Amino acid sequence: MGDAAVMTAAEVQGLVARTLPSFYTSSPRFLQSISDHDLALLLPILIYWGASLAYHALDVIRPAWSEKYRLHAPEELEKRNRVSMKRVIAMVAFQHAIQTALGIAIMEDTPATKTRRLDADPFTDIPALVQTMRSLHLPLYDSVLVRAAIALYWWGIPWLQFWFACFVLDAWQYMLHRTMHEVRFLYRTMHSHHHRLYVPYAFGALYNHPLEGMLLDTLGAELARVVSRMTLRQTMVFFTLSTFKTVCDHGGYAFPWYFNPIHALFPNNAAYHDVHHQTQGLRYNYSQPFFVHFDTILGTRVDPEDFHTMLEKKGLQTRKIASAKNDNEAEEENARPARLPVPKRSSPYSTATVWSSVLFMGILAVPVLVYSVV
């Protein structure tokens, strides 16, 4: 068959069969011992406590290589934080119980028969995608078009769904997070619980008022899942990654991206979010967990280096302990510094955002190039 010839249905099916990725299985369950539904609920909880224990081990052992990346001196955890670690752990466990109960109630299992899953069938879906692409009359040889359709099916579309889910979760959390700061009633009754941790640590990443935790984290993640139309197996990856990212952002260590490659894609990191936990930074850096887009666009972004320089110029200690009797009033009075510096174009957070966008497009292009020679 020449390059210009249209591939037959049998040839398309044969190419699909030869290019099935290693992560794909038509089995009704990804792991035979547990349903996809239960696995999607369990994995984020396991990664939360596992990652938190790893960060806690660094706090206890204090190896020299990690100490230089620590954001706060160890003694500050007890001096500045207004809630015990035992209570933090108990409240996070309670939130996980609520999260699990809601997941059981609203999240459906992978649709499947007794022998195969029904939410993804490459032998039906890819030929349909090929026909759609053929109808566009693209200036491509049919063999190239079919391979491009396979690449899009396995990598392109899922990657776009994942990226869109990140955007949706960021938008939801920015909107709700900022509202809880700017509406005094919501801050005092709910969000102030999270800000009892002036020195964030990993176990406290999901330390919230239970209602806030349900609205901000559980429903936000579910909304991202639904609107991005990810399968449940894609959702496992998204839920687990967003949980791990949240723990890292509260872990208390500003590791470079080559220690934590997740920040090569997502520039919102522990140093950036730590600014928000300081008394003078409460009204800034609302964005979480992935990007800093909304802070940049809506004027609430301050880079960590600029933040600490600004406080030093005002004659304040960067980690000053609030001495007022009423903690909430002290926070509200000190929340907004006199004048914020405009983020520089050369800022690491600006360049990281550009780099992550370029990296995203690069990752999207790789499978197309690979499949073109299959």
Sequence and secondary structure as in RCSB ss.txt:
>XXXX:A:sequence
MGDAAVMTAAEVQGLVARTLPSFYTSSPRFLQSISDHDLALLLPILIYWGASLAYHALDVIRPAWSEKYRLHAPE
ELEKRNRVSMKRVIAMVAFQHAIQTALGIAIMEDTPATKTRRLDADPFTDIPALVQTMRSLHLPLYDSVLVRAAI
ALYWWGIPWLQFWFACFVLDAWQYMLHRTMHEVRFLYRTMHSHHHRLYVPYAFGALYNHPLEGMLLDTLGAELAR
VVSRMTLRQTMVFFTLSTFKTVCDHGGYAFPWYFNPIHALFPNNAAYHDVHHQTQGLRYNYSQPFFVHFDTILGT
RVDPEDFHTMLEKKGLQTRKIASAKNDNEAEEENARPARLPVPKRSSPYSTATVWSSVLFMGILAVPVLVYSVV
>XXXX:A:secstr
  TTS   HHHHHHHHHHT  TT   SSSSBTTB HHHHHHHHHHHHHHHHHHHHHHHHHH  HHHHTTBSS TT
HHHHH SS HHHHHHHHHHHHHHHHHHHHHH     B SSSBSS  HHHHHHHHHHHHHHTT SS HHHHHHHHH
HIIIIIHHHHHHHHHHHHHHHHHHHHHHHHHHSHHHHHHTGGGGGG SS  GGGTT   HHHIIIIIIHHHHHHH
HHHT  HHHHHHHHHHHHHHHHHHTSSB   TTTSTHHHH    HHHHHHHHSGGGTTS    SS  HHHHHHT 
   HHHHHHHHHHTT  TT     SSHHHHHHHHSS S      TT HHHHHHHHHHHHHHHHHHHHHHHHTT 
